Amino acid sequence: MSQADLAAAVDVTRQTINAVERERYEPSIELAFKLAAYFDCRIEDLFDPELNGVGTDRDD
């Protein structure tokens, strides 16, 4: 699936999807719900900082 395909499915721009993937943009609650529904998962599965290594003890 391309970023453009996903963007069309959740009614945002491809640039928005790219920014979310690169963690340069935090999606709105509405977009988070749309993405979770699209992927048939929980929002936490997509955006849980602990599961994604954000906020852990590491030197950035």
N, CA, C and O of each residue as an XYZ file, in Angstrom:
240
protein
N       0.838     -1.162      0.000
C       0.000      0.000      0.000
C       0.893      1.237      0.000
O       1.915      1.281      0.685
N       0.502      2.214     -0.758
C       1.278      3.450     -0.801
C       0.734      4.456      0.213
O      -0.380      4.313      0.717
N       1.533      5.460      0.494
C       1.071      6.538      1.364
C      -0.150      7.209      0.751
O      -1.074      7.591      1.469
N      -0.162      7.355     -0.559
C      -1.299      7.981     -1.239
C      -2.567      7.151     -1.063
O      -3.646      7.705     -0.854
N      -2.446      5.825     -1.145
C      -3.602      4.947     -0.948
C      -4.159      5.087      0.465
O      -5.368      5.218      0.655
N      -3.270      5.060      1.451
C      -3.699      5.194      2.839
C      -4.316      6.565      3.075
O      -5.350      6.680      3.734
N      -3.687      7.599      2.542
C      -4.205      8.956      2.709
C      -5.623      9.071      2.157
O      -6.495      9.665      2.792
N      -5.849      8.504      0.983
C      -7.185      8.549      0.389
C      -8.195      7.796      1.248
O      -9.338      8.230      1.391
N      -7.778      6.679      1.814
C      -8.681      5.862      2.626
C      -9.110      6.563      3.907
O     -10.219      6.338      4.394
N      -8.243      7.411      4.460
C      -8.574      8.087      5.724
C      -8.799      9.588      5.528
O      -8.920     10.336      6.498
N      -8.854     10.020      4.263
C      -9.226     11.393      3.898
C      -8.263     12.455      4.418
O      -8.680     13.457      4.999
N      -6.972     12.224      4.203
C      -5.940     13.227      4.491
C      -4.983     13.258      3.301
O      -5.140     12.487      2.353
N      -4.004     14.139      3.351
C      -3.027     14.202      2.268
C      -1.925     13.165      2.474
O      -1.709     12.670      3.580
N      -1.239     12.854      1.384
C      -0.098     11.949      1.477
C       0.971     12.542      2.375
O       1.663     11.815      3.088
N       1.106     13.858      2.344
C       2.094     14.527      3.178
C       1.792     14.326      4.661
O       2.712     14.193      5.468
N       0.518     14.304      5.020
C       0.142     14.057      6.413
C       0.561     12.659      6.838
O       1.120     12.481      7.921
N       0.298     11.671      6.002
C       0.700     10.296      6.315
C       2.212     10.213      6.457
O       2.717      9.571      7.378
N       2.929     10.852      5.561
C       4.386     10.861      5.628
C       4.860     11.473      6.941
O       5.758     10.929      7.584
N       4.278     12.581      7.344
C       4.682     13.253      8.585
C       4.373     12.391      9.806
O       5.162     12.358     10.750
N       3.243     11.698      9.801
C       2.903     10.802     10.912
C       3.915      9.661     10.976
O       4.400      9.322     12.056
N       4.233      9.072      9.837
C       5.205      7.973      9.802
C       6.568      8.402     10.328
O       7.245      7.634     11.010
N       6.960      9.605     10.018
C       8.277     10.108     10.432
C       8.261     10.732     11.830
O       9.264     11.278     12.287
N       7.113     10.643     12.499
C       6.919     11.201     13.843
C       7.201     12.702     13.876
O       7.734     13.222     14.857
N       6.839     13.387     12.798
C       6.979     14.844     12.737
C       5.637     15.531     12.921
O       5.555     16.759     12.938
N       4.587     14.732     13.059
C       3.235     15.258     13.212
C       2.454     14.295     14.081
O       2.458     13.087     13.844
N       1.786     14.831     15.085
C       0.918     14.004     15.918
C      -0.490     14.104     15.361
O      -1.052     15.197     15.293
N      -1.063     12.988     14.967
C      -2.387     13.037     14.354
C      -3.456     13.445     15.357
O      -3.317     13.236     16.562
N      -4.514     14.027     14.835
C      -5.666     14.348     15.668
C      -6.280     13.042     16.172
O      -5.998     11.963     15.651
N      -7.107     13.162     17.174
C      -7.815     11.975     17.685
C      -8.654     11.362     16.564
O      -8.714     10.141     16.416
N      -9.295     12.218     15.783
C     -10.118     11.727     14.675
C      -9.282     10.910     13.687
O      -9.690      9.824     13.277
N      -8.124     11.427     13.311
C      -7.264     10.697     12.382
C      -6.737      9.415     13.018
O      -6.653      8.384     12.352
N      -6.386      9.470     14.287
C      -5.908      8.268     14.975
C      -6.975      7.173     14.952
O      -6.665      6.004     14.722
N      -8.234      7.555     15.192
C      -9.322      6.572     15.137
C      -9.497      6.018     13.719
O      -9.713      4.819     13.541
N      -9.403      6.886     12.719
C      -9.537      6.425     11.333
C      -8.427      5.437     10.970
O      -8.681      4.413     10.336
N      -7.202      5.751     11.376
C      -6.086      4.852     11.082
C      -6.259      3.515     11.796
O      -6.026      2.459     11.207
N      -6.664      3.560     13.055
C      -6.873      2.317     13.803
C      -7.987      1.488     13.167
O      -7.869      0.268     13.058
N      -9.055      2.141     12.754
C     -10.151      1.418     12.103
C      -9.681      0.813     10.779
O     -10.018     -0.327     10.459
N      -8.914      1.569     10.023
C      -8.416      1.080      8.737
C      -7.556     -0.170      8.917
O      -7.685     -1.136      8.164
N      -6.681     -0.143      9.918
C      -5.781     -1.273     10.160
C      -6.379     -2.318     11.104
O      -5.725     -3.305     11.440
N      -7.634     -2.093     11.532
C      -8.339     -3.020     12.417
C      -7.513     -3.329     13.665
O      -7.253     -4.486     13.997
N      -7.110     -2.250     14.344
C      -6.333     -2.399     15.568
C      -6.703     -1.269     16.525
O      -7.540     -0.424     16.209
N      -6.082     -1.265     17.676
C      -6.314     -0.204     18.654
C      -5.369      0.960     18.378
O      -4.292      0.780     17.810
N      -5.784      2.144     18.783
C      -4.921      3.318     18.640
C      -3.593      3.068     19.334
O      -2.541      3.447     18.819
N      -3.633      2.436     20.493
C      -2.415      2.163     21.251
C      -1.442      1.295     20.458
O      -0.226      1.421     20.605
N      -1.979      0.419     19.622
C      -1.118     -0.431     18.804
C      -0.320      0.393     17.796
O       0.782      0.007     17.408
N      -0.869      1.510     17.380
C      -0.199      2.369     16.404
C       0.682      3.425     17.045
O       1.735      3.773     16.511
N       0.243      3.940     18.206
C       0.890      5.132     18.743
C       1.403      5.011     20.171
O       1.740      6.032     20.771
N       1.480      3.822     20.742
C       1.968      3.671     22.111
C       3.459      3.984     22.155
O       4.251      3.262     21.549
N       3.863      5.049     22.862
C       5.273      5.449     22.887
C       6.201      4.362     23.430
O       7.327      4.219     22.955
N       5.746      3.609     24.404
C       6.607      2.572     24.984
C       6.851      1.433     23.996
O       7.952      0.884     23.941
N       5.851      1.086     23.233
C       6.015      0.015     22.250
C       6.866      0.458     21.072
O       7.503     -0.367     20.418
N       6.879      1.749     20.800
C       7.614      2.279     19.654
C       8.970      2.842     20.032
O       9.643      3.434     19.189
N       9.390      2.673     21.282
C      10.713      3.104     21.696
C      10.830      4.577     22.031
O      11.933      5.054     22.295
N       9.743      5.302     22.029
C       9.775      6.723     22.370
C       9.604      6.857     23.871
O       8.782      6.167     24.474
N      10.367      7.728     24.463
C      10.244      7.950     25.894
C      10.976      6.931     26.739
O      10.813      6.901     27.959
N      11.768      6.109     26.114
C      12.538      5.137     26.877
C      13.871      5.748     27.261
O      14.217      6.837     26.801
N      14.599      5.070     28.079
C      15.898      5.567     28.531
C      16.942      5.352     27.447
O      17.618      4.323     27.416
N      17.066      6.315     26.575
C      18.102      6.242     25.554
C      18.612      7.648     25.302
O      17.904      8.630     25.525
N      19.806      7.730     24.852
C      20.418      9.030     24.588
C      20.161      9.420     23.145
O      20.734      8.839     22.224
N      19.289     10.415     22.951
C      18.987     10.897     21.592
C      19.780     12.125     21.292
O      19.667     12.681     20.200
